[in-house]
Amino acid sequence: MPDPAGSVEIPVPTGEVRLLAAVQKRLLAVPGSRQAAVAMSHVGEHALGWMAIAAAGMVVDPDRRGRWAMVGVGSFGAHATSVVVKRVVRRRRPDHPSVAVGVGTPSKLSFPSSHATSTTAFALLAGSVSGVPVAPALVPLMLASRLVLGVHYPSDVVAGAAVGAGCAALTRAVWPSDAVQQVLPGALRDGAAGPRATQIPEEKR
């Protein structure tokens, strides 16, 4: 039902609580899964790890400096989008005796998963720039890690991945536009560092 602020909270089906508990139990049976999930949680927090990698790309790959800037901006934009959606939906994080919470969180809001959102956007954008298909490996690992830690429902991580994919597509479509290119510093504009900056591997196919 509507809350005093006018937003609508999506109820969590009882079946999804059982699904989360069952998935978490299976994943925690894998040696080292919790430790790996905690590490991924730290890397993806507020998209800081993904922005750091994008910044490193700008330094070590100057011919595509502007494209790596796009990766950083897109990752942060995806995270910000997830935060806005969370504040509208206001679904609470898992809170059930059958679910073990394995890490602290900056907020009590759950839908969508910001980690899943920013990770998906980063993976798709970084893959398009580098030519390395990182999304098929990285995205499922991040989604699974949020379930291992018991901080999201399955629908939270699936929705986050969908939002992140949409943000990545929007970023790639808008970044080359005249409106964006004109407000960028000269060093980050397409073509500023030579012909390789104007094309990325996927665009050559």
HELIX and SHEET records of a PDB file:
HELIX    1   1 THR A   14  LEU A   28  1                                  15    
HELIX    2   2 SER A   33  GLY A   44  1                                  12    
HELIX    3   3 GLU A   45  ALA A   47  5                                   3    
HELIX    4   4 LEU A   48  VAL A   60  1                                  13    
HELIX    5   5 PRO A   62  ARG A   64  5                                   3    
HELIX    6   6 ARG A   65  VAL A   89  1                                  25    
HELIX    7   7 SER A  114  SER A  130  1                                  17    
HELIX    8   8 ALA A  135  VAL A  148  1                                  14    
HELIX    9   9 PRO A  154  VAL A  174  1                                  21    
HELIX   10  10 ASP A  178  VAL A  183  1                                   6    
HELIX   11  11 GLY A  186  LEU A  188  5                                   3    
HELIX   12  12 PRO A  195  THR A  198  5                                   4    
HELIX   13  13 PRO A  201  LYS A  204  5                                   4    
END                                                                             
